[in-house]
Amino acid sequence: MKRASILLIALVLGIAGCGSGPTAASKIQAKPDGYPLDICVVTGQKLGSMGDPYIIKYQGKTVKFCCSSCIKDFNKDSAKYMSMIDDAEKNKSASTN
């Protein structure tokens, strides 16, 4: 009986996602998201160099960061960083045409 209770608790905790932290499904992309850079738009660090990238949607566009503190910096001057992303999208589409 005690073993069954422990297994039940483990199952419930696993389903609830306890301990999964910020690397949970919110960071997993099942299909390409259109983000044109392989770097953090704030620091220029290679995405994944500091662990799983932090991903947000801003005005309908995907933005990726190397760490959570970059999101604060992005929010201080989002127009600057979105301009960088827009330029990268234009360059990417020009190079594929």
N, C-alpha and C positions, 0 to 999 in steps of 0.2 A: 504494500500500500504506500509506504514512504517513497519507494522508488518511482511509482506511478505519479505521485504528486510532484516529485522533482522533475520528471520528464514533462509533465503538463506545464509546469512553470517555465521550463526552458523553451517549450514550444510557443507559449504565449509571448514570452519576451522576444523570441525570434520573429514572430509575426508582427509584433508592435514595432520592430525596428530599433529596439533599445540599443544604444551604444553604436548605432550606425553613423552618427555624426554627419558632418557636412559632405561626406563622400557618397551619400545615399543617391537614390534614383534621380534627384533633381539635377545632378551633374551629368548623368548618363544621357547621351544623345543617341537615339535609335537611327536617325538619318542625318545627313549633312544639314547644318543649320545656316549656312551662308556666311558665317564669320570669315572674313577674308584674310585674317592674319594668323600666324602661328606664334605670335608673341602677345604679351600683356600690353594693352594699348597705353597704360600708364607708365610702366617702368621699362618696357622693351625686353623684359625677361622672356625667355622661351617658355611657352605654356607647358606645364608638366614638370618644370625644373624644380618647383617647390611643392610638389604633390599635385593632386587633382586641381584643375583650374576651377575658379569660382565663376559661375555663369549667371548673368541676369538678362532680362529683357528690358530694353529701354526704348520707348516709343516704337514698339513692335520689332526692334532689331536685337539680335543676340550680341552681347558684349562679354568678352572673357577676360579674366584677371588671373594673375599668378597667385595672389593671396587676398584675403578679405580686406586688409587695410587699403588696398588700391581702390576699392569701391568708394570709400570716403573721399579719396582724392578725385576720383572721377566725378562724383556728385558736386564737388566744388567748382568744376569747370567742364561740365559735360559737353558743351558746344565744341570746345577745343578737341576733345577726344572723339566725338562723333564725326567731326570734320576729317580727322585722320582715318577713321574707319570708312567713311564715304569715299575718300581719295583712294584708299586701298581697293575698295570694290570697283571703282572706275578703272584703275590700273589692271586689275585682275580680268575684268570683262574685255578690256581693250587687247590684252595679250592672248585671250582665247579666241578672238575674232579674226 
